Amino acid sequence: MGTNEQASLHNKRKDRQELYKLSESARFGLLCLLLLLMLVAVAFTASDAIQAMQSLQKQSSAVKAGEVTAIRPWMTVRVVAHLYHVPEDYLYQSLHVDNRPAVRRETLYGIASHEHKPVSQIIQTLQYAVLAYRKTHPATLTPAAQPRMKHSSPTPGRTKH
């Protein structure tokens, strides 16, 4: 091997090392960029999760207070009847819908779709029905007005002293 060949081989190795160094720095930069993008995505996701949790807490408080504004399209008539202590049949009658097993499993959104009505109209009808039922049946307790049950002792017949 001559000196020219050795110098050429040495230059090729040097070029490869520089290329590899550039490649490493490019990889590091790309890795930093991806890490930054992931952090931004996590921040947005966390923000959305916090907002969803706050919304859920507001809805839960509204339901506990017996506010009819908490009725949502994902609920079924059975759920509305249970939460607001109104007979299911009464709610189905107010919607002018038969109380069939297939309908009982439908969400309010599904009922609205089958009836070709906006879901907001179905919800509004249920809200009015709940309020009307409360006026004619004042003894019906709303969730907020229900007395709290005292917890019994863990072992029947025993009491704490």
PyRosetta script that sets phi, psi and omega in degrees:
from pyrosetta import init, pose_from_sequence

init()
pose = pose_from_sequence("MGTNEQASLHNKRKDRQELYKLSESARFGLLCLLLLLMLVAVAFTASDAIQAMQSLQKQSSAVKAGEVTAIRPWMTVRVVAHLYHVPEDYLYQSLHVDNRPAVRRETLYGIASHEHKPVSQIIQTLQYAVLAYRKTHPATLTPAAQPRMKHSSPTPGRTKH")
pose.set_psi(1, 130.5)
pose.set_omega(1, -177.8)
pose.set_phi(2, -88.5)
pose.set_psi(2, 172.1)
pose.set_omega(2, -178.6)
pose.set_phi(3, -65.4)
pose.set_psi(3, -35.3)
pose.set_omega(3, 178.8)
pose.set_phi(4, -64.1)
pose.set_psi(4, -41.3)
pose.set_omega(4, 179.1)
pose.set_phi(5, -66.5)
pose.set_psi(5, -40.4)
pose.set_omega(5, 179.3)
pose.set_phi(6, -65.1)
pose.set_psi(6, -41.8)
pose.set_omega(6, 179.3)
pose.set_phi(7, -65.2)
pose.set_psi(7, -40.1)
pose.set_omega(7, 179.4)
pose.set_phi(8, -65.6)
pose.set_psi(8, -42.3)
pose.set_omega(8, 178.6)
pose.set_phi(9, -65.0)
pose.set_psi(9, -40.9)
pose.set_omega(9, 178.7)
pose.set_phi(10, -63.9)
pose.set_psi(10, -41.5)
pose.set_omega(10, 178.6)
pose.set_phi(11, -65.2)
pose.set_psi(11, -39.8)
pose.set_omega(11, 178.7)
pose.set_phi(12, -64.3)
pose.set_psi(12, -42.3)
pose.set_omega(12, 177.8)
pose.set_phi(13, -62.7)
pose.set_psi(13, -41.6)
pose.set_omega(13, 179.9)
pose.set_phi(14, -64.0)
pose.set_psi(14, -42.6)
pose.set_omega(14, 178.0)
pose.set_phi(15, -62.4)
pose.set_psi(15, -41.9)
pose.set_omega(15, 178.8)
pose.set_phi(16, -63.9)
pose.set_psi(16, -41.5)
pose.set_omega(16, 179.5)
pose.set_phi(17, -64.0)
pose.set_psi(17, -42.2)
pose.set_omega(17, 178.5)
pose.set_phi(18, -65.8)
pose.set_psi(18, -40.9)
pose.set_omega(18, 177.7)
pose.set_phi(19, -63.4)
pose.set_psi(19, -40.6)
pose.set_omega(19, 178.7)
pose.set_phi(20, -65.6)
pose.set_psi(20, -40.3)
pose.set_omega(20, 177.7)
pose.set_phi(21, -64.0)
pose.set_psi(21, -42.4)
pose.set_omega(21, 176.8)
pose.set_phi(22, -63.8)
pose.set_psi(22, -39.6)
pose.set_omega(22, 179.6)
pose.set_phi(23, -64.1)
pose.set_psi(23, -40.5)
pose.set_omega(23, 177.8)
pose.set_phi(24, -64.7)
pose.set_psi(24, -43.6)
pose.set_omega(24, -179.6)
pose.set_phi(25, -68.4)
pose.set_psi(25, -34.9)
pose.set_omega(25, 176.2)
pose.set_phi(26, -66.7)
pose.set_psi(26, -41.0)
pose.set_omega(26, 177.2)
pose.set_phi(27, -62.6)
pose.set_psi(27, -42.9)
pose.set_omega(27, 179.7)
pose.set_phi(28, -63.4)
pose.set_psi(28, -42.9)
pose.set_omega(28, 177.9)
pose.set_phi(29, -62.8)
pose.set_psi(29, -43.2)
pose.set_omega(29, 178.4)
pose.set_phi(30, -64.2)
pose.set_psi(30, -41.1)
pose.set_omega(30, 178.1)
pose.set_phi(31, -62.1)
pose.set_psi(31, -43.3)
pose.set_omega(31, 177.6)
pose.set_phi(32, -63.2)
pose.set_psi(32, -40.8)
pose.set_omega(32, 178.8)
pose.set_phi(33, -63.9)
pose.set_psi(33, -44.1)
pose.set_omega(33, 178.8)
pose.set_phi(34, -64.7)
pose.set_psi(34, -39.5)
pose.set_omega(34, 177.6)
pose.set_phi(35, -62.5)
pose.set_psi(35, -42.7)
pose.set_omega(35, 178.0)
pose.set_phi(36, -62.9)
pose.set_psi(36, -43.3)
pose.set_omega(36, 177.6)
pose.set_phi(37, -62.5)
pose.set_psi(37, -40.0)
pose.set_omega(37, 177.9)
pose.set_phi(38, -64.6)
pose.set_psi(38, -41.1)
pose.set_omega(38, 178.7)
pose.set_phi(39, -63.2)
pose.set_psi(39, -40.7)
pose.set_omega(39, 177.7)
pose.set_phi(40, -64.0)
pose.set_psi(40, -43.3)
pose.set_omega(40, 179.0)
pose.set_phi(41, -62.8)
pose.set_psi(41, -41.2)
pose.set_omega(41, 178.5)
pose.set_phi(42, -64.4)
pose.set_psi(42, -40.7)
pose.set_omega(42, 179.4)
pose.set_phi(43, -62.6)
pose.set_psi(43, -44.8)
pose.set_omega(43, 178.7)
pose.set_phi(44, -65.2)
pose.set_psi(44, -41.4)
pose.set_omega(44, 179.4)
pose.set_phi(45, -64.5)
pose.set_psi(45, -43.2)
pose.set_omega(45, 178.8)
pose.set_phi(46, -63.2)
pose.set_psi(46, -40.8)
pose.set_omega(46, 178.4)
pose.set_phi(47, -61.8)
pose.set_psi(47, -45.9)
pose.set_omega(47, 178.2)
pose.set_phi(48, -62.6)
pose.set_psi(48, -40.6)
pose.set_omega(48, 179.9)
pose.set_phi(49, -64.3)
pose.set_psi(49, -40.9)
pose.set_omega(49, 178.7)
pose.set_phi(50, -64.6)
pose.set_psi(50, -43.8)
pose.set_omega(50, 178.7)
pose.set_phi(51, -63.8)
pose.set_psi(51, -39.4)
pose.set_omega(51, 178.9)
pose.set_phi(52, -65.4)
pose.set_psi(52, -40.4)
pose.set_omega(52, 179.1)
pose.set_phi(53, -64.7)
pose.set_psi(53, -42.0)
pose.set_omega(53, 178.4)
pose.set_phi(54, -64.3)
pose.set_psi(54, -40.6)
pose.set_omega(54, 178.1)
pose.set_phi(55, -63.4)
pose.set_psi(55, -42.6)
pose.set_omega(55, 179.3)
pose.set_phi(56, -63.7)
pose.set_psi(56, -40.0)
pose.set_omega(56, 178.2)
pose.set_phi(57, -64.9)
pose.set_psi(57, -40.0)
pose.set_omega(57, 177.6)
pose.set_phi(58, -63.6)
pose.set_psi(58, -43.9)
pose.set_omega(58, 179.4)
pose.set_phi(59, -63.3)
pose.set_psi(59, -41.6)
pose.set_omega(59, 179.7)
pose.set_phi(60, -63.1)
pose.set_psi(60, -43.1)
pose.set_omega(60, 178.2)
pose.set_phi(61, -63.6)
pose.set_psi(61, -40.4)
pose.set_omega(61, 179.8)
pose.set_phi(62, -64.5)
pose.set_psi(62, -41.4)
pose.set_omega(62, 179.0)
pose.set_phi(63, -65.8)
pose.set_psi(63, -43.9)
pose.set_omega(63, 179.6)
pose.set_phi(64, -62.7)
pose.set_psi(64, -33.1)
pose.set_omega(64, 178.9)
pose.set_phi(65, -80.7)
pose.set_psi(65, -5.8)
pose.set_omega(65, 179.0)
pose.set_phi(66, 79.4)
pose.set_psi(66, 17.3)
pose.set_omega(66, -179.9)
pose.set_phi(67, -74.8)
pose.set_psi(67, 128.8)
pose.set_omega(67, -178.2)
pose.set_phi(68, -73.7)
pose.set_psi(68, -10.7)
pose.set_omega(68, 179.0)
pose.set_phi(69, -69.4)
pose.set_psi(69, -9.8)
pose.set_omega(69, -178.7)
pose.set_phi(70, -86.2)
pose.set_psi(70, -0.3)
pose.set_omega(70, 178.5)
pose.set_phi(71, -69.8)
pose.set_psi(71, 129.6)
pose.set_omega(71, -175.5)
pose.set_phi(72, -123.1)
pose.set_psi(72, 156.1)
pose.set_omega(72, -178.3)
pose.set_phi(73, -60.7)
pose.set_psi(73, -25.0)
pose.set_omega(73, -178.2)
pose.set_phi(74, -79.5)
pose.set_psi(74, -10.5)
pose.set_omega(74, -179.2)
pose.set_phi(75, -76.3)
pose.set_psi(75, 156.6)
pose.set_omega(75, 171.7)
pose.set_phi(76, -100.2)
pose.set_psi(76, 166.3)
pose.set_omega(76, 177.7)
pose.set_phi(77, -62.4)
pose.set_psi(77, -37.0)
pose.set_omega(77, 178.8)
pose.set_phi(78, -60.4)
pose.set_psi(78, -42.9)
pose.set_omega(78, 178.7)
pose.set_phi(79, -64.2)
pose.set_psi(79, -45.2)
pose.set_omega(79, 179.0)
pose.set_phi(80, -60.2)
pose.set_psi(80, -45.5)
pose.set_omega(80, -179.9)
pose.set_phi(81, -60.2)
pose.set_psi(81, -42.6)
pose.set_omega(81, -179.5)
pose.set_phi(82, -67.6)
pose.set_psi(82, -47.1)
pose.set_omega(82, -176.8)
pose.set_phi(83, -65.3)
pose.set_psi(83, -36.0)
pose.set_omega(83, -174.4)
pose.set_phi(84, -106.0)
pose.set_psi(84, 6.7)
pose.set_omega(84, 175.8)
pose.set_phi(85, 54.6)
pose.set_psi(85, 51.2)
pose.set_omega(85, 178.3)
pose.set_phi(86, -124.9)
pose.set_psi(86, 136.7)
pose.set_omega(86, 179.4)
pose.set_phi(87, -59.4)
pose.set_psi(87, 138.4)
pose.set_omega(87, 179.4)
pose.set_phi(88, -57.3)
pose.set_psi(88, -45.2)
pose.set_omega(88, -177.8)
pose.set_phi(89, -57.7)
pose.set_psi(89, -38.9)
pose.set_omega(89, 179.1)
pose.set_phi(90, -61.4)
pose.set_psi(90, -42.2)
pose.set_omega(90, 180.0)
pose.set_phi(91, -68.5)
pose.set_psi(91, -40.6)
pose.set_omega(91, 177.8)
pose.set_phi(92, -63.8)
pose.set_psi(92, -39.1)
pose.set_omega(92, 178.4)
pose.set_phi(93, -64.4)
pose.set_psi(93, -39.8)
pose.set_omega(93, -179.8)
pose.set_phi(94, -67.1)
pose.set_psi(94, -28.0)
pose.set_omega(94, 177.5)
pose.set_phi(95, -86.2)
pose.set_psi(95, -9.5)
pose.set_omega(95, -175.7)
pose.set_phi(96, 59.6)
pose.set_psi(96, 45.1)
pose.set_omega(96, -179.3)
pose.set_phi(97, -126.2)
pose.set_psi(97, 140.0)
pose.set_omega(97, 177.0)
pose.set_phi(98, -70.4)
pose.set_psi(98, 143.8)
pose.set_omega(98, 178.7)
pose.set_phi(99, -89.7)
pose.set_psi(99, 69.9)
pose.set_omega(99, -179.9)
pose.set_phi(100, -96.3)
pose.set_psi(100, 155.5)
pose.set_omega(100, -179.4)
pose.set_phi(101, -54.6)
pose.set_psi(101, -38.8)
pose.set_omega(101, -179.8)
pose.set_phi(102, -66.0)
pose.set_psi(102, -36.5)
pose.set_omega(102, -179.0)
pose.set_phi(103, -74.4)
pose.set_psi(103, -33.4)
pose.set_omega(103, -179.0)
pose.set_phi(104, -60.4)
pose.set_psi(104, -28.4)
pose.set_omega(104, -179.7)
pose.set_phi(105, -86.4)
pose.set_psi(105, -11.5)
pose.set_omega(105, -176.7)
pose.set_phi(106, -74.6)
pose.set_psi(106, 142.2)
pose.set_omega(106, 171.3)
pose.set_phi(107, -77.2)
pose.set_psi(107, 168.9)
pose.set_omega(107, 178.3)
pose.set_phi(108, -62.4)
pose.set_psi(108, -34.7)
pose.set_omega(108, 176.6)
pose.set_phi(109, -62.0)
pose.set_psi(109, -42.6)
pose.set_omega(109, 179.1)
pose.set_phi(110, -65.7)
pose.set_psi(110, -40.6)
pose.set_omega(110, 177.3)
pose.set_phi(111, -63.0)
pose.set_psi(111, -44.0)
pose.set_omega(111, 178.9)
pose.set_phi(112, -59.7)
pose.set_psi(112, -41.0)
pose.set_omega(112, 179.7)
pose.set_phi(113, -63.5)
pose.set_psi(113, -45.3)
pose.set_omega(113, 179.7)
pose.set_phi(114, -66.8)
pose.set_psi(114, -32.8)
pose.set_omega(114, -178.8)
pose.set_phi(115, -87.9)
pose.set_psi(115, -3.3)
pose.set_omega(115, -178.6)
pose.set_phi(116, 57.6)
pose.set_psi(116, 45.6)
pose.set_omega(116, 178.7)
pose.set_phi(117, -128.4)
pose.set_psi(117, 156.0)
pose.set_omega(117, 174.7)
pose.set_phi(118, -68.4)
pose.set_psi(118, 143.5)
pose.set_omega(118, -179.3)
pose.set_phi(119, -61.8)
pose.set_psi(119, -30.7)
pose.set_omega(119, 178.0)
pose.set_phi(120, -62.0)
pose.set_psi(120, -34.2)
pose.set_omega(120, 178.6)
pose.set_phi(121, -69.0)
pose.set_psi(121, -40.5)
pose.set_omega(121, 178.2)
pose.set_phi(122, -63.0)
pose.set_psi(122, -45.6)
pose.set_omega(122, -179.9)
pose.set_phi(123, -63.4)
pose.set_psi(123, -44.3)
pose.set_omega(123, -179.8)
pose.set_phi(124, -62.1)
pose.set_psi(124, -40.7)
pose.set_omega(124, 177.8)
pose.set_phi(125, -61.1)
pose.set_psi(125, -42.9)
pose.set_omega(125, 178.6)
pose.set_phi(126, -66.8)
pose.set_psi(126, -38.6)
pose.set_omega(126, 178.5)
pose.set_phi(127, -61.0)
pose.set_psi(127, -47.1)
pose.set_omega(127, 178.4)
pose.set_phi(128, -62.7)
pose.set_psi(128, -39.0)
pose.set_omega(128, -179.6)
pose.set_phi(129, -64.5)
pose.set_psi(129, -43.4)
pose.set_omega(129, 179.0)
pose.set_phi(130, -63.0)
pose.set_psi(130, -45.7)
pose.set_omega(130, -179.7)
pose.set_phi(131, -64.0)
pose.set_psi(131, -41.3)
pose.set_omega(131, 178.6)
pose.set_phi(132, -64.9)
pose.set_psi(132, -40.8)
pose.set_omega(132, 179.3)
pose.set_phi(133, -63.1)
pose.set_psi(133, -40.8)
pose.set_omega(133, 178.8)
pose.set_phi(134, -63.2)
pose.set_psi(134, -36.7)
pose.set_omega(134, 179.7)
pose.set_phi(135, -66.9)
pose.set_psi(135, -39.5)
pose.set_omega(135, -177.7)
pose.set_phi(136, -86.7)
pose.set_psi(136, -13.7)
pose.set_omega(136, 179.9)
pose.set_phi(137, -131.6)
pose.set_psi(137, 69.1)
pose.set_omega(137, -175.0)
pose.set_phi(138, -65.2)
pose.set_psi(138, -18.2)
pose.set_omega(138, 179.8)
pose.set_phi(139, -74.5)
pose.set_psi(139, -14.2)
pose.set_omega(139, 179.2)
pose.set_phi(140, -67.9)
pose.set_psi(140, 127.7)
pose.set_omega(140, -178.1)
pose.set_phi(141, -86.5)
pose.set_psi(141, 135.3)
pose.set_omega(141, 171.4)
pose.set_phi(142, -79.5)
pose.set_psi(142, 161.6)
pose.set_omega(142, -179.7)
pose.set_phi(143, -54.5)
pose.set_psi(143, -35.8)
pose.set_omega(143, -177.7)
pose.set_phi(144, -73.6)
pose.set_psi(144, -27.2)
pose.set_omega(144, -176.0)
pose.set_phi(145, -91.4)
pose.set_psi(145, -3.7)
pose.set_omega(145, -179.0)
pose.set_phi(146, -71.0)
pose.set_psi(146, 138.5)
pose.set_omega(146, 177.1)
pose.set_phi(147, -69.1)
pose.set_psi(147, 145.2)
pose.set_omega(147, 178.6)
pose.set_phi(148, -82.4)
pose.set_psi(148, 138.2)
pose.set_omega(148, 179.6)
pose.set_phi(149, -82.5)
pose.set_psi(149, 138.1)
pose.set_omega(149, 174.9)
pose.set_phi(150, -79.4)
pose.set_psi(150, 141.5)
pose.set_omega(150, 179.4)
pose.set_phi(151, -75.1)
pose.set_psi(151, 136.3)
pose.set_omega(151, 177.5)
pose.set_phi(152, -79.2)
pose.set_psi(152, 164.5)
pose.set_omega(152, -179.9)
pose.set_phi(153, -68.0)
pose.set_psi(153, 152.6)
pose.set_omega(153, -175.2)
pose.set_phi(154, -60.6)
pose.set_psi(154, -34.4)
pose.set_omega(154, 179.9)
pose.set_phi(155, -112.5)
pose.set_psi(155, 124.2)
pose.set_omega(155, -178.3)
pose.set_phi(156, -58.0)
pose.set_psi(156, 137.2)
pose.set_omega(156, 178.2)
pose.set_phi(157, 88.3)
pose.set_psi(157, -11.2)
pose.set_omega(157, -179.2)
pose.set_phi(158, -108.3)
pose.set_psi(158, 147.0)
pose.set_omega(158, 176.3)
pose.set_phi(159, -129.0)
pose.set_psi(159, 157.9)
pose.set_omega(159, 177.1)
pose.set_phi(160, -82.0)
pose.set_psi(160, 137.8)
pose.set_omega(160, 174.7)
pose.set_phi(161, -120.8)
pose.dump_pdb("model.pdb")
